[in-house]
């Protein structure tokens, strides 16, 4: 692979994300690839206790006092000023902004600092684009106007995890003809780490690994568990995750405890060892309302697990109905229960779907593939004449 060059001998790269743990889980392989090519790599994120861990990799960490759920104008202005100061101090050769708020603040800073080349990665449109409350409609209106300014940077690339999210922003006018757009599906999966293991003995375990958000379909999962139990189908339903108070769609802890007391589902805290968690189940159920592209499903497929998920953008990028899993309508616990019951009662089908899912990850979603595609984008930003037609596509 050709080495990435910049005007100076060591390109300076700035990754801007809200959470340090998200950088580790979703952007580590490509950032390590940049370190291997001799780049100075800066990570600006909220300090969640992982600073020393990040620094041991060789990253230069900049704490950022940003929060995902805040709409406080003063706090948000301070967050933006911190980003602007970081750009002016570091003078990055290019930046990679991940998620709406980093894209907005990093994208504005990039424009104010002389059109710094940037990857503006939209990993899902989130609550503001799916809620019709008056407050969220106002927030959405503001986001669209900021994104229009950000995407107008002639040295930037808009990066999406699925084409449908891209189309929403095209139709809204935030993206226009001539602006460079790339769709790279997902952030890549380490297929050696997420390797298949035999199903465990005992009753089938149906797992939902996710933050406890209404929009992840947790309530539908619980109701599906009730339905399956009423049909005398023997299976365990397990929720593995945590509440997320910063998210407007977070489920109150009291509700989780009520479901646990009812024994509708088993509840366990979020697990650091995701391969072991996925290996402990037979089926992964993920009845989300909307997604960018859920890494949880890619990891489940890599582990050879059959999947039941919803027929929505992002989720259907991973699951082909009837091949490596089953798709059901969103917000439909009856259909969810029916699909889960089908897989509970058919271990041969589960095994075949798991095999096909891992093969699909190998062909389309492995870390090696995604890192190579992302480095192509970086190379394009630093060497505009080297644009690869197979990678960069203008919005039609």
HULINCOR-V895687 format. One line per field, one symbol per residue. phi: phi as a letter, one per 20 degrees, with the letter a starting at -180 (. if undefined). burial: + if it has 16 or more other C-alpha atoms within 10 Angstrom, else -. Layout:
phi=???
burial=???
This chain:
phi=.ffedcgefdfdddedcfdfffgfeccfgfffffgfenfeddcdbffdndgffffffoeeedfcedcfefcfgffffffffffgfffffflffaccdcngfgffffffffffdnlfgbddeeepemffecedfgffffffgfgfffffffffffddcedcebfffgfgffffnfdcgnefccddendncffffedfcffffnggddddeafedgfemfffffffffffffemeebddcecrbfcgfefefeggfffffffffmfbeccfgdfefgffffeddcddbefeabeaffgffffffemdfcdbeecgnfffedegnddrcdcffmcfffffffffffgecfffgfffffffffffgfccfgffffffffffgfffecgfefeffdecfff
burial=---++----++++++++++++-+--+++++++-++--++++++++++---+--+----++++-+++++-------+--++-+++-++---+++++++++++++++++++++---+++++++++++++++----------+--++-+++-++++-++++++++++++--+----+++--+++++++++++++--+++--+----++++++++++++++++++++++++++----+++++++++++--+-+++----+--++---++++--+---++--++++++++++++++++++++++++++++++++++++++++++++-+++++++++++++++-+++-++----++++++++++++++-++++++++-++++++++++---------++---
